Amino acid sequence: MMAITAAAVKELRERTGAGMMDCKKALAETNGDIEAAVDFLRAKGLAAAQKKSSRTAAEGLVGVAVDGTKGVAVEVNSETDFVAKNEQFQDFVRTVTGLALEHGETDMDALKGLDYPGGGTVEEKLTNNIATIGENQSLRRAKMVSVSQGVVVPYIHNAVAPMLGKIGVLVALQGDAPTDKMEELGRQLAMHIAAAFPLALTADDLDQEVLERERAVARDKAAESGKPDNIVEKMVEGAVKKFAKENALLSQLFVMDNKTPIADVVAAAAKEAGGSIELVDYVRYQLGEGIEKEESDFAAEVAAAAGN
């Protein structure tokens, strides 16, 4: 039997987009013949992944997982919402989220290189899923939060399966208050975060580019008032402070009563629980946010396919 070289496997992967183990098997079955191996993979339906990789994937699922005082959120994208209901896809998201938590890994390249249960790597399993499910899919991002003492509370808004949905939230509470009290507060805060979409924990944590864009918009609006420059600048700074207050989690008004700042909600809960509680971090992942979706003309696609 002909020896299968790493170079041959690499070439076959680049030509077909199939996983490493599938390429090795194809080369073994065809005695190292690259062209025959391509045909072998095509016959198995595994060579289609590469063509699909150029299509926009903005649907999919967000998965969350928690183990004691640490938790992770992972977003995996697909092309259509139908795939989110696919058990194979759900199992992949759930498994990858668990692997990220187990290994403390949020770097995408490193996460793809982890061993996947049952054989191969995460990346190879993803490539196989693309071929068998028939849609482009991608591991987009992951974030982990942890505390030294306290709780990390997970929340999925409109879950399609346990710990899987379109909006995933993690709330990290540091402190020595009773665990049940902290978890109860964490769930309330998580629902607030899902609804209110804070951009950062505090005003100081807000992205400076975002603040500069708000400042520019406010300056344009204030300039139209015709007031003196010194008044315009005060109007601008007032508008930016208002934006920061409304978009920093700790200064947002609690959605449950629309009057109490989140920092005060946490302080009141700590007092009632008889212990310390500090909101130190959070994650809010909303599926597909920031991805530009391609607009398609379905009628034109059908006409093109028909040769018109």
C-alpha positions in Angstrom: 0.0 0.0 0.0 1.3 3.5 -0.9 2.3 5.7 2.0 0.0 8.6 2.6 2.0 11.9 2.9 1.0 15.0 4.8 1.4 17.0 1.6 -1.1 14.8 -0.2 -3.6 15.2 2.7 -3.1 19.0 2.7 -3.6 19.2 -1.1 -6.8 17.1 -0.9 -8.1 19.2 1.9 -7.5 22.4 0.0 -9.2 21.0 -3.1 -12.2 19.6 -1.4 -12.7 21.3 2.0 -13.1 17.9 3.6 -11.8 17.0 7.0 -8.3 15.6 7.6 -9.5 12.1 8.6 -11.8 11.9 5.6 -9.0 12.9 3.3 -6.7 10.3 4.8 -9.3 7.6 4.4 -10.0 8.7 0.8 -6.3 8.6 -0.1 -6.0 5.2 1.5 -9.0 3.9 -0.4 -7.5 5.2 -3.7 -3.9 4.2 -3.1 -2.8 7.8 -2.9 -4.4 8.9 -6.2 -5.4 12.6 -5.6 -7.9 12.7 -8.5 -9.5 9.4 -7.5 -9.6 10.6 -3.9 -11.5 13.8 -5.0 -14.1 11.6 -6.7 -14.3 9.4 -3.7 -15.1 12.3 -1.4 -17.6 13.7 -3.9 -19.3 10.4 -4.0 -19.5 10.5 -0.2 -20.9 14.0 -0.3 -17.9 15.3 1.6 -16.3 17.5 -1.1 -19.1 20.0 -1.1 -18.0 21.9 2.0 -15.5 24.1 0.3 -18.0 25.6 -2.2 -20.4 26.3 0.7 -17.7 28.1 2.7 -18.2 31.3 0.7 -21.9 31.7 1.7 -22.9 34.0 4.5 -23.6 32.3 7.8 -25.6 34.7 10.1 -28.1 32.3 11.6 -27.3 29.4 14.0 -27.2 29.1 17.8 -25.5 30.6 20.9 -24.6 28.0 23.5 -23.8 28.7 27.2 -22.3 26.4 29.8 -21.4 26.8 33.4 -19.3 24.8 35.8 -19.3 26.2 39.4 -17.6 29.6 39.3 -16.9 29.8 35.6 -19.0 29.9 32.4 -18.6 30.3 28.7 -20.7 31.5 25.8 -20.1 30.3 22.2 -21.7 31.4 18.9 -21.8 29.0 16.0 -23.3 30.3 12.8 -25.2 28.7 9.9 -26.9 30.0 6.8 -30.5 29.5 7.7 -32.6 29.3 10.8 -33.7 25.7 9.8 -30.3 24.4 10.8 -30.8 25.6 14.4 -33.5 23.0 14.7 -31.2 20.2 13.4 -30.2 17.8 16.2 -26.8 17.2 14.6 -26.1 21.0 14.6 -27.4 21.4 18.2 -25.2 18.6 19.4 -22.2 20.2 17.8 -22.9 23.6 19.4 -23.5 21.9 22.8 -20.3 19.8 22.5 -18.1 22.7 21.4 -19.4 24.9 24.2 -18.6 22.1 26.7 -15.1 21.8 25.3 -14.5 25.5 25.5 -15.5 25.4 29.2 -13.5 22.3 29.9 -10.3 23.6 28.4 -10.8 27.3 29.2 -10.4 28.0 25.6 -12.0 31.0 23.7 -9.5 31.5 20.9 -11.2 30.2 17.7 -8.1 28.6 16.1 -7.2 26.8 19.3 -10.8 25.8 19.9 -11.0 24.3 16.4 -7.8 22.3 17.1 -9.3 20.5 20.2 -10.1 16.8 20.0 -13.7 16.2 19.3 -15.4 13.3 21.1 -15.6 10.3 18.7 -12.5 11.2 16.7 -10.9 14.0 14.8 -10.8 17.7 15.8 -13.5 20.3 16.2 -12.6 21.8 12.8 -12.9 18.4 11.1 -16.2 17.8 12.7 -17.4 21.2 11.6 -16.2 20.5 8.0 -18.1 17.2 8.0 -21.2 18.9 9.3 -21.0 21.5 6.5 -21.0 18.6 4.0 -23.7 16.4 5.6 -26.1 19.2 6.6 -25.6 21.1 3.4 -25.0 24.6 4.7 -22.0 26.7 5.5 -21.3 26.9 9.2 -18.7 28.7 11.3 -17.4 29.0 14.8 -17.6 32.7 15.3 -16.7 33.7 18.9 -16.5 32.7 22.5 -16.1 34.4 25.8 -15.5 33.1 29.3 -16.3 34.7 32.7 -15.3 33.6 36.2 -15.2 34.5 39.8 -13.0 33.4 42.7 -16.0 33.2 45.0 -19.6 33.5 44.0 -21.7 32.3 41.0 -21.9 32.5 37.3 -25.5 32.4 36.1 -26.5 31.4 32.6 -29.6 32.5 30.7 -30.9 31.7 27.2 -33.7 33.9 25.8 -36.2 31.9 23.8 -34.3 28.7 24.1 -34.7 26.2 21.2 -33.1 23.5 23.5 -31.5 23.5 26.9 -28.7 26.1 27.0 -29.1 26.8 23.3 -30.8 29.8 21.7 -30.5 33.1 19.8 -29.5 35.2 22.8 -27.2 33.8 25.5 -26.2 35.7 28.7 -23.8 35.0 31.5 -23.7 37.0 34.7 -20.7 36.8 37.0 -21.4 37.7 40.6 -18.5 37.9 43.1 -19.3 37.6 46.8 -20.0 35.6 49.9 -23.8 36.0 50.1 -25.9 32.8 50.1 -25.6 31.0 46.7 -29.4 30.8 46.2 -29.8 34.5 46.7 -27.0 35.2 44.3 -28.4 32.9 41.7 -31.8 34.5 42.0 -30.3 38.0 41.5 -28.2 36.6 38.6 -31.3 35.4 36.8 -33.0 38.8 37.1 -29.9 40.6 35.9 -29.5 38.2 33.0 -33.0 38.9 31.8 -32.3 42.6 32.1 -29.1 42.2 30.1 -30.9 40.2 27.4 -33.6 43.0 27.1 -31.5 46.1 27.7 -28.4 45.2 25.6 -25.7 47.1 27.6 -22.5 47.8 25.7 -20.2 47.6 28.7 -20.2 47.0 32.4 -19.3 50.7 33.3 -19.1 54.0 31.4 -15.3 53.8 31.6 -15.4 50.4 29.8 -17.4 51.8 26.8 -15.6 51.6 23.4 -14.0 55.0 22.7 -14.8 54.8 19.0 -18.5 54.3 19.9 -18.4 57.3 22.1 -16.7 59.4 19.5 -19.4 58.5 16.9 -22.0 59.5 19.5 -20.1 62.8 20.1 -20.0 63.5 16.4 -23.8 62.9 16.0 -24.6 65.0 19.0 -22.4 67.9 17.7 -24.2 67.9 14.4 -27.5 68.0 16.1 -26.4 70.7 18.6 -24.9 72.8 15.8 -28.4 73.1 14.2 -29.6 74.9 17.3 -27.7 78.0 16.3 -26.5 78.5 19.9 -23.0 79.8 20.8 -20.1 77.3 20.6 -19.6 77.1 24.3 -23.3 76.1 24.7 -23.1 73.6 21.9 -20.1 71.9 23.6 -22.1 71.6 26.8 -25.0 70.1 24.9 -22.7 67.6 23.2 -21.1 66.5 26.5 -24.5 66.2 28.1 -25.7 64.0 25.2 -22.6 61.8 25.5 -23.0 61.4 29.2 -26.6 60.4 28.7 -25.6 57.8 26.1 -23.0 56.4 28.5 -25.4 56.2 31.4 -28.0 54.4 29.2 -25.5 51.9 27.8 -23.3 51.0 30.7 -24.9 48.1 32.6 -24.3 49.3 36.2 -26.0 52.7 35.4 -28.9 51.3 33.3 -32.4 51.4 34.9 -33.6 48.0 35.9 -36.2 46.8 33.3 -38.4 45.4 36.1 -39.2 48.8 37.4 -37.5 51.3 35.0 -36.3 53.5 37.8 -33.6 51.7 39.8 -30.0 51.7 38.5 -28.6 48.2 38.3 -25.8 49.1 40.8 -28.5 49.9 43.3 -30.3 46.7 42.6 -27.2 44.7 43.3 -26.5 46.7 46.5 -30.1 46.1 47.8 -29.9 42.4 47.1 -26.6 42.1 49.0 -28.1 44.0 52.0 -31.2 41.7 52.0 -29.0 38.6 51.6 -26.7 39.6 54.5 -23.5 39.2 52.5 -21.4 40.8 49.8 -22.4 40.7 46.1 -20.6 42.5 43.3 -21.5 42.3 39.6 -18.0 41.9 38.1 -18.6 40.8 34.5 -21.2 39.6 32.0 -21.6 38.3 28.5 -24.4 39.0 26.1 -24.2 37.2 22.7 -27.0 37.8 20.2 -26.9 35.6 17.2 -25.6 37.2 14.1 -25.0 40.7 15.5 -22.6 42.6 13.4 -22.8 40.2 10.5 -23.9 41.8 7.2 -26.4 39.4 5.6 -26.5 39.1 1.9 -29.8 40.2 0.3 -30.9 37.7 -2.4 -33.5 38.0 -5.1 -35.1 34.6 -5.0 -37.1 35.1 -8.3 -33.8 36.1 -10.1 -32.1 33.0 -8.7 -34.9 30.7 -9.9 -34.8 32.4 -13.4 -31.0 32.0 -13.5 -31.2 28.4 -12.6 -33.8 27.8 -15.3 -31.5 29.5 -17.8 -33.7 32.5 -18.4 
